[in-house]
Amino acid sequence: MALVDEIMRTEGTGIPFGLSNNLLGWILFGVFDLIWDLYTVYTSGLDEDDEYGLSL
């Protein structure tokens, strides 16, 4: 038998993103959702003027 380190135990098992626990998936989703929500709130407060943004 091969000796497998605790860190490497989910490698090659087909688990997406190496998530060995469902809680880790919810944390990953929660962080993504928090960043998306903050971005949405920030962009909703920006001016929508034609002169706003990049110009040459």
CHARMM internal coordinates of N, CA and C (Angstrom, degrees):
IC EDIT
DIST 1 N 1 CA 1.4529
DIST 1 CA 1 C 1.5219
ANGL 1 N 1 CA 1 C 110.26
DIST 1 C 2 N 1.2977
ANGL 1 CA 1 C 2 N 114.81
DIHE 1 N 1 CA 1 C 2 N 146.59
DIST 2 N 2 CA 1.4597
ANGL 1 C 2 N 2 CA 120.25
DIHE 1 CA 1 C 2 N 2 CA 178.63
DIST 2 CA 2 C 1.5192
ANGL 2 N 2 CA 2 C 109.65
DIHE 1 C 2 N 2 CA 2 C -88.88
DIST 2 C 3 N 1.3100
ANGL 2 CA 2 C 3 N 114.28
DIHE 2 N 2 CA 2 C 3 N 145.72
DIST 3 N 3 CA 1.4599
ANGL 2 C 3 N 3 CA 120.31
DIHE 2 CA 2 C 3 N 3 CA 176.87
DIST 3 CA 3 C 1.5213
ANGL 3 N 3 CA 3 C 108.03
DIHE 2 C 3 N 3 CA 3 C -86.63
DIST 3 C 4 N 1.3235
ANGL 3 CA 3 C 4 N 117.45
DIHE 3 N 3 CA 3 C 4 N 121.55
DIST 4 N 4 CA 1.4604
ANGL 3 C 4 N 4 CA 122.33
DIHE 3 CA 3 C 4 N 4 CA -177.19
DIST 4 CA 4 C 1.5172
ANGL 4 N 4 CA 4 C 108.83
DIHE 3 C 4 N 4 CA 4 C -112.30
DIST 4 C 5 N 1.3134
ANGL 4 CA 4 C 5 N 115.04
DIHE 4 N 4 CA 4 C 5 N 128.18
DIST 5 N 5 CA 1.4608
ANGL 4 C 5 N 5 CA 120.53
DIHE 4 CA 4 C 5 N 5 CA 178.38
DIST 5 CA 5 C 1.5281
ANGL 5 N 5 CA 5 C 109.44
DIHE 4 C 5 N 5 CA 5 C -70.44
DIST 5 C 6 N 1.3198
ANGL 5 CA 5 C 6 N 117.68
DIHE 5 N 5 CA 5 C 6 N 152.07
DIST 6 N 6 CA 1.4657
ANGL 5 C 6 N 6 CA 122.47
DIHE 5 CA 5 C 6 N 6 CA -179.78
DIST 6 CA 6 C 1.5242
ANGL 6 N 6 CA 6 C 111.70
DIHE 5 C 6 N 6 CA 6 C -60.43
DIST 6 C 7 N 1.3191
ANGL 6 CA 6 C 7 N 117.72
DIHE 6 N 6 CA 6 C 7 N -33.83
DIST 7 N 7 CA 1.4646
ANGL 6 C 7 N 7 CA 121.20
DIHE 6 CA 6 C 7 N 7 CA -178.04
DIST 7 CA 7 C 1.5298
ANGL 7 N 7 CA 7 C 110.57
DIHE 6 C 7 N 7 CA 7 C -69.79
DIST 7 C 8 N 1.3029
ANGL 7 CA 7 C 8 N 118.14
DIHE 7 N 7 CA 7 C 8 N -32.14
DIST 8 N 8 CA 1.4561
ANGL 7 C 8 N 8 CA 122.73
DIHE 7 CA 7 C 8 N 8 CA -173.57
DIST 8 CA 8 C 1.5258
ANGL 8 N 8 CA 8 C 113.03
DIHE 7 C 8 N 8 CA 8 C -92.53
DIST 8 C 9 N 1.3008
ANGL 8 CA 8 C 9 N 119.87
DIHE 8 N 8 CA 8 C 9 N 7.13
DIST 9 N 9 CA 1.4555
ANGL 8 C 9 N 9 CA 121.19
DIHE 8 CA 8 C 9 N 9 CA -169.87
DIST 9 CA 9 C 1.5257
ANGL 9 N 9 CA 9 C 114.89
DIHE 8 C 9 N 9 CA 9 C -68.65
DIST 9 C 10 N 1.3447
ANGL 9 CA 9 C 10 N 119.96
DIHE 9 N 9 CA 9 C 10 N -21.84
DIST 10 N 10 CA 1.4656
ANGL 9 C 10 N 10 CA 120.61
DIHE 9 CA 9 C 10 N 10 CA -179.86
DIST 10 CA 10 C 1.5218
ANGL 10 N 10 CA 10 C 112.65
DIHE 9 C 10 N 10 CA 10 C -101.42
DIST 10 C 11 N 1.3131
ANGL 10 CA 10 C 11 N 118.33
DIHE 10 N 10 CA 10 C 11 N -0.33
DIST 11 N 11 CA 1.4562
ANGL 10 C 11 N 11 CA 120.87
DIHE 10 CA 10 C 11 N 11 CA -178.58
DIST 11 CA 11 C 1.5268
ANGL 11 N 11 CA 11 C 109.86
DIHE 10 C 11 N 11 CA 11 C -71.81
DIST 11 C 12 N 1.3254
ANGL 11 CA 11 C 12 N 115.78
DIHE 11 N 11 CA 11 C 12 N 128.97
DIST 12 N 12 CA 1.4521
ANGL 11 C 12 N 12 CA 120.93
DIHE 11 CA 11 C 12 N 12 CA 177.99
DIST 12 CA 12 C 1.5139
ANGL 12 N 12 CA 12 C 114.48
DIHE 11 C 12 N 12 CA 12 C 81.26
DIST 12 C 13 N 1.3084
ANGL 12 CA 12 C 13 N 118.76
DIHE 12 N 12 CA 12 C 13 N 11.24
DIST 13 N 13 CA 1.4617
ANGL 12 C 13 N 13 CA 121.11
DIHE 12 CA 12 C 13 N 13 CA -179.23
DIST 13 CA 13 C 1.5166
ANGL 13 N 13 CA 13 C 112.53
DIHE 12 C 13 N 13 CA 13 C -95.73
DIST 13 C 14 N 1.3242
ANGL 13 CA 13 C 14 N 117.72
DIHE 13 N 13 CA 13 C 14 N -5.34
DIST 14 N 14 CA 1.4569
ANGL 13 C 14 N 14 CA 120.95
DIHE 13 CA 13 C 14 N 14 CA 179.57
DIST 14 CA 14 C 1.5137
ANGL 14 N 14 CA 14 C 113.70
DIHE 13 C 14 N 14 CA 14 C 84.89
DIST 14 C 15 N 1.3153
ANGL 14 CA 14 C 15 N 117.43
DIHE 14 N 14 CA 14 C 15 N 9.23
DIST 15 N 15 CA 1.4645
ANGL 14 C 15 N 15 CA 120.75
DIHE 14 CA 14 C 15 N 15 CA 178.01
DIST 15 CA 15 C 1.5293
ANGL 15 N 15 CA 15 C 107.69
DIHE 14 C 15 N 15 CA 15 C -79.52
DIST 15 C 16 N 1.3462
ANGL 15 CA 15 C 16 N 118.71
DIHE 15 N 15 CA 15 C 16 N 123.63
DIST 16 N 16 CA 1.4630
ANGL 15 C 16 N 16 CA 119.96
DIHE 15 CA 15 C 16 N 16 CA -178.07
DIST 16 CA 16 C 1.5207
ANGL 16 N 16 CA 16 C 111.76
DIHE 15 C 16 N 16 CA 16 C -63.53
DIST 16 C 17 N 1.3227
ANGL 16 CA 16 C 17 N 116.36
DIHE 16 N 16 CA 16 C 17 N 135.33
DIST 17 N 17 CA 1.4634
ANGL 16 C 17 N 17 CA 125.00
DIHE 16 CA 16 C 17 N 17 CA 178.99
DIST 17 CA 17 C 1.5265
ANGL 17 N 17 CA 17 C 112.50
DIHE 16 C 17 N 17 CA 17 C 60.20
DIST 17 C 18 N 1.3085
ANGL 17 CA 17 C 18 N 118.91
DIHE 17 N 17 CA 17 C 18 N 12.24
DIST 18 N 18 CA 1.4517
ANGL 17 C 18 N 18 CA 121.77
DIHE 17 CA 17 C 18 N 18 CA -179.53
DIST 18 CA 18 C 1.5139
ANGL 18 N 18 CA 18 C 114.05
DIHE 17 C 18 N 18 CA 18 C 67.77
DIST 18 C 19 N 1.3279
ANGL 18 CA 18 C 19 N 116.64
DIHE 18 N 18 CA 18 C 19 N 26.12
DIST 19 N 19 CA 1.4635
ANGL 18 C 19 N 19 CA 120.67
DIHE 18 CA 18 C 19 N 19 CA -177.48
DIST 19 CA 19 C 1.5238
ANGL 19 N 19 CA 19 C 109.48
DIHE 18 C 19 N 19 CA 19 C -82.12
DIST 19 C 20 N 1.3030
ANGL 19 CA 19 C 20 N 116.09
DIHE 19 N 19 CA 19 C 20 N 103.69
DIST 20 N 20 CA 1.4573
ANGL 19 C 20 N 20 CA 120.28
DIHE 19 CA 19 C 20 N 20 CA -178.95
DIST 20 CA 20 C 1.5221
ANGL 20 N 20 CA 20 C 112.14
DIHE 19 C 20 N 20 CA 20 C -87.07
DIST 20 C 21 N 1.3204
ANGL 20 CA 20 C 21 N 116.79
DIHE 20 N 20 CA 20 C 21 N -4.88
DIST 21 N 21 CA 1.4601
ANGL 20 C 21 N 21 CA 121.51
DIHE 20 CA 20 C 21 N 21 CA -178.08
DIST 21 CA 21 C 1.5302
ANGL 21 N 21 CA 21 C 107.69
DIHE 20 C 21 N 21 CA 21 C -137.68
DIST 21 C 22 N 1.3156
ANGL 21 CA 21 C 22 N 118.09
DIHE 21 N 21 CA 21 C 22 N 138.23
DIST 22 N 22 CA 1.4662
ANGL 21 C 22 N 22 CA 120.94
DIHE 21 CA 21 C 22 N 22 CA -179.92
DIST 22 CA 22 C 1.5197
ANGL 22 N 22 CA 22 C 112.11
DIHE 21 C 22 N 22 CA 22 C -62.82
DIST 22 C 23 N 1.3165
ANGL 22 CA 22 C 23 N 117.54
DIHE 22 N 22 CA 22 C 23 N -29.60
DIST 23 N 23 CA 1.4633
ANGL 22 C 23 N 23 CA 121.08
DIHE 22 CA 22 C 23 N 23 CA 179.69
DIST 23 CA 23 C 1.5244
ANGL 23 N 23 CA 23 C 111.18
DIHE 22 C 23 N 23 CA 23 C -61.68
DIST 23 C 24 N 1.3246
ANGL 23 CA 23 C 24 N 117.20
DIHE 23 N 23 CA 23 C 24 N -36.11
DIST 24 N 24 CA 1.4594
ANGL 23 C 24 N 24 CA 120.51
DIHE 23 CA 23 C 24 N 24 CA 179.37
DIST 24 CA 24 C 1.5285
ANGL 24 N 24 CA 24 C 111.06
DIHE 23 C 24 N 24 CA 24 C -64.43
DIST 24 C 25 N 1.3151
ANGL 24 CA 24 C 25 N 117.22
DIHE 24 N 24 CA 24 C 25 N -36.56
DIST 25 N 25 CA 1.4639
ANGL 24 C 25 N 25 CA 120.89
DIHE 24 CA 24 C 25 N 25 CA 176.64
DIST 25 CA 25 C 1.5121
ANGL 25 N 25 CA 25 C 111.95
DIHE 24 C 25 N 25 CA 25 C -65.10
DIST 25 C 26 N 1.3299
ANGL 25 CA 25 C 26 N 116.53
DIHE 25 N 25 CA 25 C 26 N -41.28
DIST 26 N 26 CA 1.4630
ANGL 25 C 26 N 26 CA 120.01
DIHE 25 CA 25 C 26 N 26 CA 178.31
DIST 26 CA 26 C 1.5256
ANGL 26 N 26 CA 26 C 111.22
DIHE 25 C 26 N 26 CA 26 C -66.80
DIST 26 C 27 N 1.3249
ANGL 26 CA 26 C 27 N 117.35
DIHE 26 N 26 CA 26 C 27 N -36.29
DIST 27 N 27 CA 1.4660
ANGL 26 C 27 N 27 CA 120.45
DIHE 26 CA 26 C 27 N 27 CA 177.28
DIST 27 CA 27 C 1.5200
ANGL 27 N 27 CA 27 C 109.90
DIHE 26 C 27 N 27 CA 27 C -65.65
DIST 27 C 28 N 1.3240
ANGL 27 CA 27 C 28 N 117.31
DIHE 27 N 27 CA 27 C 28 N -44.23
DIST 28 N 28 CA 1.4627
ANGL 27 C 28 N 28 CA 121.47
DIHE 27 CA 27 C 28 N 28 CA 178.31
DIST 28 CA 28 C 1.5219
ANGL 28 N 28 CA 28 C 110.78
DIHE 27 C 28 N 28 CA 28 C -60.79
DIST 28 C 29 N 1.3225
ANGL 28 CA 28 C 29 N 117.16
DIHE 28 N 28 CA 28 C 29 N -44.54
DIST 29 N 29 CA 1.4606
ANGL 28 C 29 N 29 CA 121.63
DIHE 28 CA 28 C 29 N 29 CA 177.83
DIST 29 CA 29 C 1.5265
ANGL 29 N 29 CA 29 C 110.95
DIHE 28 C 29 N 29 CA 29 C -63.94
DIST 29 C 30 N 1.3279
ANGL 29 CA 29 C 30 N 117.85
DIHE 29 N 29 CA 29 C 30 N -41.17
DIST 30 N 30 CA 1.4625
ANGL 29 C 30 N 30 CA 122.06
DIHE 29 CA 29 C 30 N 30 CA -179.27
DIST 30 CA 30 C 1.5174
ANGL 30 N 30 CA 30 C 112.36
DIHE 29 C 30 N 30 CA 30 C -64.14
DIST 30 C 31 N 1.3232
ANGL 30 CA 30 C 31 N 117.36
DIHE 30 N 30 CA 30 C 31 N -40.78
DIST 31 N 31 CA 1.4682
ANGL 30 C 31 N 31 CA 120.75
DIHE 30 CA 30 C 31 N 31 CA 178.61
DIST 31 CA 31 C 1.5235
ANGL 31 N 31 CA 31 C 109.91
DIHE 30 C 31 N 31 CA 31 C -66.53
DIST 31 C 32 N 1.3246
ANGL 31 CA 31 C 32 N 117.48
DIHE 31 N 31 CA 31 C 32 N -43.61
DIST 32 N 32 CA 1.4628
ANGL 31 C 32 N 32 CA 120.88
DIHE 31 CA 31 C 32 N 32 CA 177.46
DIST 32 CA 32 C 1.5263
ANGL 32 N 32 CA 32 C 110.65
DIHE 31 C 32 N 32 CA 32 C -60.50
DIST 32 C 33 N 1.3270
ANGL 32 CA 32 C 33 N 116.89
DIHE 32 N 32 CA 32 C 33 N -44.02
DIST 33 N 33 CA 1.4625
ANGL 32 C 33 N 33 CA 121.42
DIHE 32 CA 32 C 33 N 33 CA -179.44
DIST 33 CA 33 C 1.5277
ANGL 33 N 33 CA 33 C 111.10
DIHE 32 C 33 N 33 CA 33 C -65.53
DIST 33 C 34 N 1.3238
ANGL 33 CA 33 C 34 N 117.67
DIHE 33 N 33 CA 33 C 34 N -39.22
DIST 34 N 34 CA 1.4623
ANGL 33 C 34 N 34 CA 121.11
DIHE 33 CA 33 C 34 N 34 CA 178.42
DIST 34 CA 34 C 1.5245
ANGL 34 N 34 CA 34 C 110.83
DIHE 33 C 34 N 34 CA 34 C -62.53
DIST 34 C 35 N 1.3283
ANGL 34 CA 34 C 35 N 117.05
DIHE 34 N 34 CA 34 C 35 N -45.18
DIST 35 N 35 CA 1.4666
ANGL 34 C 35 N 35 CA 120.69
DIHE 34 CA 34 C 35 N 35 CA 179.19
DIST 35 CA 35 C 1.5242
ANGL 35 N 35 CA 35 C 110.12
DIHE 34 C 35 N 35 CA 35 C -64.63
DIST 35 C 36 N 1.3263
ANGL 35 CA 35 C 36 N 117.70
DIHE 35 N 35 CA 35 C 36 N -41.75
DIST 36 N 36 CA 1.4671
ANGL 35 C 36 N 36 CA 121.32
DIHE 35 CA 35 C 36 N 36 CA 179.01
DIST 36 CA 36 C 1.5271
ANGL 36 N 36 CA 36 C 110.85
DIHE 35 C 36 N 36 CA 36 C -62.65
DIST 36 C 37 N 1.3312
ANGL 36 CA 36 C 37 N 117.02
DIHE 36 N 36 CA 36 C 37 N -43.13
DIST 37 N 37 CA 1.4665
ANGL 36 C 37 N 37 CA 120.85
DIHE 36 CA 36 C 37 N 37 CA 179.52
DIST 37 CA 37 C 1.5214
ANGL 37 N 37 CA 37 C 111.56
DIHE 36 C 37 N 37 CA 37 C -64.56
DIST 37 C 38 N 1.3288
ANGL 37 CA 37 C 38 N 117.73
DIHE 37 N 37 CA 37 C 38 N -42.50
DIST 38 N 38 CA 1.4651
ANGL 37 C 38 N 38 CA 120.73
DIHE 37 CA 37 C 38 N 38 CA 178.24
DIST 38 CA 38 C 1.5259
ANGL 38 N 38 CA 38 C 111.00
DIHE 37 C 38 N 38 CA 38 C -63.58
DIST 38 C 39 N 1.3223
ANGL 38 CA 38 C 39 N 117.43
DIHE 38 N 38 CA 38 C 39 N -40.06
DIST 39 N 39 CA 1.4600
ANGL 38 C 39 N 39 CA 121.43
DIHE 38 CA 38 C 39 N 39 CA 177.32
DIST 39 CA 39 C 1.5282
ANGL 39 N 39 CA 39 C 110.95
DIHE 38 C 39 N 39 CA 39 C -63.46
DIST 39 C 40 N 1.3220
ANGL 39 CA 39 C 40 N 117.05
DIHE 39 N 39 CA 39 C 40 N -42.72
DIST 40 N 40 CA 1.4637
ANGL 39 C 40 N 40 CA 121.37
DIHE 39 CA 39 C 40 N 40 CA 179.99
DIST 40 CA 40 C 1.5211
ANGL 40 N 40 CA 40 C 111.18
DIHE 39 C 40 N 40 CA 40 C -63.68
DIST 40 C 41 N 1.3148
ANGL 40 CA 40 C 41 N 117.37
DIHE 40 N 40 CA 40 C 41 N -43.60
DIST 41 N 41 CA 1.4677
ANGL 40 C 41 N 41 CA 120.93
DIHE 40 CA 40 C 41 N 41 CA 179.00
DIST 41 CA 41 C 1.5209
ANGL 41 N 41 CA 41 C 110.04
DIHE 40 C 41 N 41 CA 41 C -65.12
DIST 41 C 42 N 1.3327
ANGL 41 CA 41 C 42 N 117.35
DIHE 41 N 41 CA 41 C 42 N -40.86
DIST 42 N 42 CA 1.4609
ANGL 41 C 42 N 42 CA 120.78
DIHE 41 CA 41 C 42 N 42 CA -179.90
DIST 42 CA 42 C 1.5266
ANGL 42 N 42 CA 42 C 111.46
DIHE 41 C 42 N 42 CA 42 C -64.50
DIST 42 C 43 N 1.3282
ANGL 42 CA 42 C 43 N 117.33
DIHE 42 N 42 CA 42 C 43 N -46.13
DIST 43 N 43 CA 1.4595
ANGL 42 C 43 N 43 CA 119.78
DIHE 42 CA 42 C 43 N 43 CA -176.62
DIST 43 CA 43 C 1.5261
ANGL 43 N 43 CA 43 C 112.38
DIHE 42 C 43 N 43 CA 43 C -72.95
DIST 43 C 44 N 1.3167
ANGL 43 CA 43 C 44 N 118.40
DIHE 43 N 43 CA 43 C 44 N -22.64
DIST 44 N 44 CA 1.4645
ANGL 43 C 44 N 44 CA 119.46
DIHE 43 CA 43 C 44 N 44 CA 178.50
DIST 44 CA 44 C 1.5267
ANGL 44 N 44 CA 44 C 111.18
DIHE 43 C 44 N 44 CA 44 C -71.80
DIST 44 C 45 N 1.3139
ANGL 44 CA 44 C 45 N 117.44
DIHE 44 N 44 CA 44 C 45 N -20.94
DIST 45 N 45 CA 1.4568
ANGL 44 C 45 N 45 CA 120.78
DIHE 44 CA 44 C 45 N 45 CA 179.91
DIST 45 CA 45 C 1.5164
ANGL 45 N 45 CA 45 C 113.86
DIHE 44 C 45 N 45 CA 45 C -91.86
DIST 45 C 46 N 1.3223
ANGL 45 CA 45 C 46 N 118.52
DIHE 45 N 45 CA 45 C 46 N -1.35
DIST 46 N 46 CA 1.4602
ANGL 45 C 46 N 46 CA 121.10
DIHE 45 CA 45 C 46 N 46 CA -178.95
DIST 46 CA 46 C 1.5231
ANGL 46 N 46 CA 46 C 110.53
DIHE 45 C 46 N 46 CA 46 C -79.62
DIST 46 C 47 N 1.3267
ANGL 46 CA 46 C 47 N 115.00
DIHE 46 N 46 CA 46 C 47 N 152.37
DIST 47 N 47 CA 1.4598
ANGL 46 C 47 N 47 CA 120.13
DIHE 46 CA 46 C 47 N 47 CA 176.29
DIST 47 CA 47 C 1.5245
ANGL 47 N 47 CA 47 C 109.34
DIHE 46 C 47 N 47 CA 47 C -70.59
DIST 47 C 48 N 1.3224
ANGL 47 CA 47 C 48 N 116.05
DIHE 47 N 47 CA 47 C 48 N 144.77
DIST 48 N 48 CA 1.4613
ANGL 47 C 48 N 48 CA 120.85
DIHE 47 CA 47 C 48 N 48 CA 179.24
DIST 48 CA 48 C 1.5250
ANGL 48 N 48 CA 48 C 110.12
DIHE 47 C 48 N 48 CA 48 C -111.23
DIST 48 C 49 N 1.2988
ANGL 48 CA 48 C 49 N 115.93
DIHE 48 N 48 CA 48 C 49 N 43.40
DIST 49 N 49 CA 1.4548
ANGL 48 C 49 N 49 CA 122.01
DIHE 48 CA 48 C 49 N 49 CA -179.93
DIST 49 CA 49 C 1.5321
ANGL 49 N 49 CA 49 C 109.41
DIHE 48 C 49 N 49 CA 49 C -82.88
DIST 49 C 50 N 1.3410
ANGL 49 CA 49 C 50 N 116.52
DIHE 49 N 49 CA 49 C 50 N 149.99
DIST 50 N 50 CA 1.4563
ANGL 49 C 50 N 50 CA 120.39
DIHE 49 CA 49 C 50 N 50 CA 178.75
DIST 50 CA 50 C 1.5222
ANGL 50 N 50 CA 50 C 111.71
DIHE 49 C 50 N 50 CA 50 C -65.94
DIST 50 C 51 N 1.3083
ANGL 50 CA 50 C 51 N 117.35
DIHE 50 N 50 CA 50 C 51 N -27.45
DIST 51 N 51 CA 1.4552
ANGL 50 C 51 N 51 CA 121.64
DIHE 50 CA 50 C 51 N 51 CA -178.99
DIST 51 CA 51 C 1.5300
ANGL 51 N 51 CA 51 C 112.04
DIHE 50 C 51 N 51 CA 51 C -82.25
DIST 51 C 52 N 1.3085
ANGL 51 CA 51 C 52 N 117.03
DIHE 51 N 51 CA 51 C 52 N -6.43
DIST 52 N 52 CA 1.4582
ANGL 51 C 52 N 52 CA 121.31
DIHE 51 CA 51 C 52 N 52 CA -176.83
DIST 52 CA 52 C 1.5219
ANGL 52 N 52 CA 52 C 109.94
DIHE 51 C 52 N 52 CA 52 C -85.92
DIST 52 C 53 N 1.3028
ANGL 52 CA 52 C 53 N 117.54
DIHE 52 N 52 CA 52 C 53 N 137.56
DIST 53 N 53 CA 1.4574
ANGL 52 C 53 N 53 CA 120.80
DIHE 52 CA 52 C 53 N 53 CA 176.63
DIST 53 CA 53 C 1.5112
ANGL 53 N 53 CA 53 C 111.51
DIHE 52 C 53 N 53 CA 53 C 116.43
DIST 53 C 54 N 1.3125
ANGL 53 CA 53 C 54 N 115.72
DIHE 53 N 53 CA 53 C 54 N -158.00
DIST 54 N 54 CA 1.4493
ANGL 53 C 54 N 54 CA 121.02
DIHE 53 CA 53 C 54 N 54 CA -177.14
DIST 54 CA 54 C 1.5197
ANGL 54 N 54 CA 54 C 110.77
DIHE 53 C 54 N 54 CA 54 C -78.30
DIST 54 C 55 N 1.3018
ANGL 54 CA 54 C 55 N 114.93
DIHE 54 N 54 CA 54 C 55 N 144.52
DIST 55 N 55 CA 1.4660
ANGL 54 C 55 N 55 CA 119.62
DIHE 54 CA 54 C 55 N 55 CA 176.68
DIST 55 CA 55 C 1.5187
ANGL 55 N 55 CA 55 C 108.34
DIHE 54 C 55 N 55 CA 55 C -138.09
DIST 55 C 56 N 1.3025
ANGL 55 CA 55 C 56 N 115.32
DIHE 55 N 55 CA 55 C 56 N 154.33
DIST 56 N 56 CA 1.4665
ANGL 55 C 56 N 56 CA 120.43
DIHE 55 CA 55 C 56 N 56 CA 179.47
DIST 56 CA 56 C 1.4956
ANGL 56 N 56 CA 56 C 111.36
DIHE 55 C 56 N 56 CA 56 C -93.26
END
COOR INIT
IC SEED 1 N 1 CA 1 C
IC BUILD
